[in-house]
Amino acid sequence: MATTEKVTTYTLKQAIAAKVGDHVEIAVEAEDGTRFKIVATAEQLDVLTGDLESILDSDDADAEAAE
């Protein structure tokens, strides 16, 4: 995604995922009631999972360093 594109930010209320054929669908509801669906391949979700794990591991390391 280019940095010049307009992006709308939503705060997550809930999300559920289901395998549908050869892809995964993630149904999302935002706190403002907006609902949308994300369709992704397993490979895309692997990359996303890796990104999220890195972020959470970094947060854990920062919390431990502060103790």
N, C-alpha and C positions, 0 to 999 in steps of 0.2 A: 504494500500500500504506500503510495507516495505521500510525503509529508504535507503536500499542498491540498490534498483532498479534505473535504469537510467530513467530520466524523461525529456521530451522535453518541454520547455516553449514557448508558443506563446502569442503574444499580440493581444487581441481581436479587430477585426475590426467591426464585426456585428454578431448578433445571432438572430435566430427566432425559435419559438417553435410551435409544433402542436400535438394535441392528435390523436394517431393512434391506434385504437383498445383498448387494455388494458394498453397501455404505452404512454409515451410522447417522442417525438423525438425533439431534439434541433440541428438545423443545425448551424454550426459555421464556420465563415471565419476569418482567422488570417490576420494581416497586411501584411504578406509575401505572401498571396494568398493561403496558405494551407487551404483546406476545409475538414471538417469531421463532422460526425453526432454522437450525444450522444443519446443513448436509455436508458430511466430510468423509474422506476415505480413511482407512485404517492408518495409512502412512501419515496423513495430515495430523491425525490424533496422536500418533507416536511422537511427532515433533512437538506438538502442544504439551503433551505430558512431560516431555523432557524439559521444556521451558519452565513449566510450573514447578517441577521438582527442584530445579536450580534456584528458583526464586525462594521457595520454602526452605531449602537447605541454607541459603544465604541468611534468611531471617533467623533461623535457629542458631547459626554461628554468631550472628550479631547479638542475639539475646544472651548466649553463653559468655561472650566476651564482656558484656556489660555487668555480669554478676561478680 
